[in-house]
Amino acid sequence: MIKLNTSQIKDYLKTLNSPWVLMNNHLHRAFIFKDFEAAFSFITHVAAIAEELNHHPRWENEYNKVDIALYTHDADGITEKDFILAQKIDQIVI
């Protein structure tokens, strides 16, 4: 995968139609759920997709909040692969 430049990242962000942002050289989005069980269910779904794509997010979970950061380590930056995973994650919460 080829690392995207800032202009390309901004263009890709426009295609997501969701609140993903560029933060600390990662794609970032925070999710809020009704309770811990719903948050954990979401994490489980994301984990299955990440395994399928062989692209694993960095995340933090505190009760009903899940913060996800996407970054392609092999490219040392954000790639199209991060946006593919972001789109698939968005489909879970729609």
C-alpha positions as CSV (number, residue, x, y, z in Angstrom):
1,M,0.0,0.0,0.0
2,I,1.1,3.5,-0.8
3,K,1.1,6.2,1.9
4,L,-1.4,9.0,1.0
5,N,-0.4,12.6,1.2
6,T,-2.5,15.2,3.2
7,S,-4.4,16.4,0.2
8,Q,-5.4,12.8,-0.8
9,I,-6.4,12.1,2.8
10,K,-8.7,15.1,2.9
11,D,-10.3,14.0,-0.4
12,Y,-10.8,10.5,0.9
13,L,-12.3,11.9,4.2
14,K,-15.0,13.7,2.1
15,T,-16.1,10.4,0.6
16,L,-16.8,8.8,4.0
17,N,-19.8,11.0,4.9
18,S,-19.1,10.3,8.6
19,P,-17.1,11.9,11.4
20,W,-13.7,10.4,10.8
21,V,-11.0,13.0,11.3
22,L,-7.2,13.2,10.8
23,M,-5.6,13.3,14.2
24,N,-2.0,12.6,15.1
25,N,-1.3,11.1,11.7
26,H,-4.2,8.6,12.1
27,L,-7.7,8.4,11.0
28,H,-9.8,8.7,14.1
29,R,-13.4,8.3,15.1
30,A,-15.1,8.1,18.5
31,F,-18.3,6.0,18.9
32,I,-20.8,6.2,21.8
33,F,-23.1,3.3,22.5
34,K,-26.0,2.8,25.0
35,D,-23.9,0.6,27.3
36,F,-20.8,-1.6,27.6
37,E,-22.5,-4.6,26.0
38,A,-23.3,-2.6,22.9
39,A,-19.8,-1.2,22.7
40,F,-18.3,-4.7,23.1
41,S,-20.6,-6.1,20.5
42,F,-19.4,-3.4,18.1
43,I,-15.7,-4.2,18.9
44,T,-16.4,-7.9,18.2
45,H,-17.8,-7.0,14.8
46,V,-14.9,-4.7,13.9
47,A,-12.4,-7.4,15.0
48,A,-14.0,-9.9,12.5
49,I,-13.7,-7.4,9.7
50,A,-10.2,-6.5,10.7
51,E,-9.2,-10.1,10.6
52,E,-10.8,-10.5,7.2
53,L,-8.9,-7.5,5.8
54,N,-5.7,-8.3,7.8
55,H,-5.7,-4.7,8.9
56,H,-6.0,-4.1,12.6
57,P,-7.1,-0.9,14.3
58,R,-5.8,0.7,17.4
59,W,-8.7,1.2,19.8
60,E,-9.6,2.1,23.3
61,N,-12.8,1.2,25.1
62,E,-14.2,2.8,28.2
63,Y,-17.6,1.6,29.2
64,N,-19.9,2.7,26.3
65,K,-17.2,4.6,24.3
66,V,-14.9,3.2,21.7
67,D,-12.2,5.3,20.1
68,I,-10.6,3.9,16.9
69,A,-7.4,5.0,15.2
70,L,-6.4,3.7,11.8
71,Y,-2.9,3.7,10.4
72,T,-1.0,1.4,8.0
73,H,2.3,0.6,9.8
74,D,3.9,-1.0,6.7
75,A,3.5,2.3,4.8
76,D,4.3,4.4,7.8
77,G,1.1,6.5,7.2
78,I,-2.5,6.4,6.1
79,T,-3.3,4.4,3.0
80,E,-6.4,3.4,1.0
81,K,-6.6,0.3,3.2
82,D,-7.4,2.5,6.2
83,F,-10.3,4.1,4.3
84,I,-11.6,0.7,3.3
85,L,-11.7,-0.4,6.9
86,A,-13.3,2.9,8.0
87,Q,-16.1,2.4,5.4
88,K,-16.7,-1.1,6.7
89,I,-16.7,0.1,10.3
90,D,-19.2,2.8,9.3
91,Q,-21.5,0.1,7.8
92,I,-21.8,-1.6,11.2
93,V,-23.1,1.5,13.0
94,I,-25.6,2.6,10.3
